[in-house]
Every structure is written in C-alpha cells, then in structure tokens.
Amino acid sequence: MRLSCLGGARGFGRGRRFVVRCSWLPAGAGTDLGGARVNFLDDLRGLAILRGLSAAQLDELTAAGTSVPIVPGEDLFEEGHPADFWWLVVRGSLDLKRRMGREYTVVGRMSPGRWAGGFKAWDERGVYLATGHGAETGWALRLPAAELARLTGSWFPFGTHLISGLYGTARTIEATARQREQLVSLGTLAAGLAHEINNPAAAATRAVADLETACATVRSSVGRLARGEISPQELAGLDRLLAELHPPDVAPSPLALSDLEDELAGWLEDHDVDDAWTIAPVLAAAGADLEWCGRAAALLSPAAVGPGLTWVAGTLAVTSLLADVRRSTARISELIGAVRSYSQMDRASLQIVDVTEGLESTLTMLGQRVRSGVTVVRDYASDVPLIEAYAGELNQVWTNLIDNAADAMGGAGTLSLRTRLADDHVVVEVGDTGVGMTPDVAARAFDAFFTTKEVGQGAGLGLDVARRIVVDRHGGDIGIGSRPGETVVRVSLPVRVPRP
C-alpha cells in the first residue's frame, strides 16, 4: 500500500488539529485505478460498516490490512478454505459462488461495504462459506483474522465476547435445526417412497407365486389332454372359444360377480369338473357365462370337459398374472424414474426442463400425502414451453407448495395444478380447497423462519426458501391469493434465467 499525503493545520474551536489527507493506491494496481487517484480515508469513511470509528482507529485498521485489487474473473478466496482473512469490498464487487454438485452457483454479490470471512477471529474451525469471485474492477481491504480479533478485542471487548458467543450458539442451533428438518423431510419422503414401491413389489411377488401354481395347473391339464381325452378338432374349437373371452369393458359390481361365480361353480359341479370352486372365479373374471360353458360342453366329449375347462382357466390365469407382473414392474420403474427426475441425479444444475414433469415427479414422491381423500385436478396448457431452470431447486419449490396444500386440506379436498404461458413467463398455480390463510398469515408467509406448523411437521422448507429459489435464483415471482375454501400460490418463471 502506498500513501500520498498532504498535511495542513486547521483550527477547531480553541485548539488546532493537524489534518492529513491521504490518497491511497491499491498495491499492485499501478499508479492509479482507471486513471483516477483515490482518497483512501474518504472511501473508507463512506462505508456504513466503518462509520463511528475514529481517525486513529481507521489508521490502525489500514496499517494492519492490505489492499488487494479485484480483477473480474479472478478469485480472492475459496469456499471451504480456512477463513484466515477478513475481506471488505471498498470499490467494485465480488460474486459469492458455492459449489453445488458438479457446478458453481452464484449465491450473492458483495458490493462496497459488504464483507466476508475472518471467522477464525472467533472460531478456529471457521472456513469461507463461499468463493469470492471478481465481478467488477475495484479493490478490497484484506485483514488477517488474528488482527481482526486483536482490533475488535481492543476497541469493543464486550462486543467481541457477544460475537464469539453468538457465533458459537448460532452455529449449534442452525446445525441442529437444519439437521432435524432435513432428517424429518428425508424420512417422510423415504417412508412415502418405500410405501409406494412396496405395493407394486408385493403385488409382483404374489403374482409370481400364483403364476407358479397356474403353470402347474396348465401343465397337468395339458398332460390329461395329451392322453387322448380330447381330439385335435375339439382342441382347436376350444382354443377358438378361449379367444372369445376377455374381461368386460365395464366391470360388474362385486355382488353381480359373486352371483356369476356361484352359477358357474354350480354348472361345473354338475358336469363333474374337479376344483370347480377355483375355476369358476377365473372364468367369471374373463367374461364367461353359462351360455359359453354350454357351447364348450357341446363341443367336447363328457370326459374332456373337465381337463378342457381346466386348461382354459389355467391359460387365463397365466395371462392375467403376467399382466399383473408387467403392471407392477412398470410401476416400480415409473417410481425409480420419478426419483431420478425429482433428485436430478446425473444432471447439470442449470438445464432445460419441463415444469409439468417436475410437478408430476413431485406428486409421485408425495403420493401418500395427496392420495387418501385428495382429488388432484390437472390443467396443463399445451403451449407451455420448456424453460431454463435449476431443476432440483424447482422441485424443492413444488414439494413445499404441494405439501402445504395437502396439509391445509387436512387430507380431504381438491388439489389443483395449472400451468400456462404469459408473455415470456411460464406460470404455475398450486391451489387447494383448505381453510385458507388469514390476512396476517398471508402477509408474513414469505418471511424467513415463519411457519404455522408444529416442530417436525412439513417438508422442512419454508416459503421463504421457495421465494429465494424463484425470485433470487430464477428472476421470477411468487405470490399468494387466499380466501376461505381456496388458496392459490402462483409462481411465474422466465423462459430463460436472467444472467448476472
């Protein structure tokens, strides 16, 4: 640091004071910055954070620190490294970047008067929370954390104790609260997902077990038929009758189906068919009736009716069970696909996304929350384009909004999801038929740490988080309209994320 000073005497009341005007040139910045000499003390006095310091304290601060130029594109400090220095932006600006997955994301900007680092002055484990990346040409004051601790301890001993205690307490509270919120949220999603996967997995397991029995029945009936109890012509005719069977388009009521099963079982017993009580339900489910059975009996010899209908029932059972396995495994694949879409695994942070896909994957993840008693109404406009967004973060927004809506309805009501295009923005509306918000709650809904839920309830994400993701990260807008019986949260997202 180089100082160019002019001295002079100036009267103040009864005494006289020697005033020194110093022009400060950042080290390594050449003779000036942008062709202009800079008055160091005036620059510092203009910063709100240093107002109230005496001239002697300013001198001591600058003597202990070093001026460092801010060059666009260059980093001054790195996330995760020990916060050995306190950085104060005097001119220009720094972007604060954090590593999220495989990419760096800008989470804030340091303008003149903003500071970062120096945490080792109060905590030996203190590290930089983000990377300071040069955005606009200027310079910063760099002060060793040890010097920061010495100066604050000398100037404001009580304040230093308060900061140290606050830093430690805040770290503990924040870490504990976030850990609990994340564990509760993760546990809720994991439990819901496990239940969603368990249902089709259990169905597939049961179908495979029943399929083994059905195959054994078919094999046994084929053996009986092969021993000469049916002619080739009779088998061909029976196969044509089998092709006529298919489940009715409109499923009969359970009572009507039960009556049909009893009628078929009685007919089968009258024709000396073994295991009539197991064959009848299969035939009834496939659409067979007494008329069909009569045609089968007319086609076959009396000795072939039993094995022939057993073969038909076994073939129908195998076909039905294979369809169950196919549906169950397809559902499991769908759930896994929803998890991949929801978590954005193996994808870049900023990408081209379909908001409808994000809403649907979130619905799948929250299936247990919105299934029982909740009717989901979808109104997705066909002209909504793909948008540029941080997909994983948007899914956090949808999770929060859908979870809040389900909670507001108490498990019964209508959840509405709408998308539409408005100029160069995609608008997403999440509505519910719950009790609504009072004006006071609606006014504070986006305040940090504000919630109306008990500890341990919800997804662990406040509407403040949703607002920051939508507004700060995507340059969009979010608002709430609420009245008794209807609440709508409206999210507006630009098709392209504004660049800094």
Secondary structure, DSSP 8 states (H G I E B T S, - for coil): -EEEEEEEEEEETTEEEEEEEEEEE-TTS-S-BTTB--BHHHHHHTSGGGTT--HHHHHHHHHH-EEEEE-TT-EEE-TTSB--EEEEEEEEEEEEEEEETTEEEEEEEE-TT-EEE-GGGT-TT-B-SSEEEEEEEEEEEEEEHHHHHHHHHHH-HHHHHHHHHHHHHHHHHHHHHHHHHHHHHHHHHHHHHHHHHHHHHHHHHHHHHHHHHHHHHHHHHHHHIIIIIS-HHHHHHHHHHHHH----SS---HHHHHHHHHHHHHHHHHTT-TTHHHHHHHHHHTT--HHHHHHHHHHS-HHHHHHHHHHHHHHHHHHHHHHHHHHHHHHHHHHHHHHHHHHTTTS-SEEEE-HHHHHHHHHHHTHHHHSTTEEEEEEE-TT---EEEEHHHHHHHHHHHHHHHHHHTTT-EEEEEEEEEETTEEEEEEEE-SS---HHHHHHTTSTT--SS-TT-S-S--HHHHHIIIIIITS-EEEEEEETTEEEEEEEEESS----
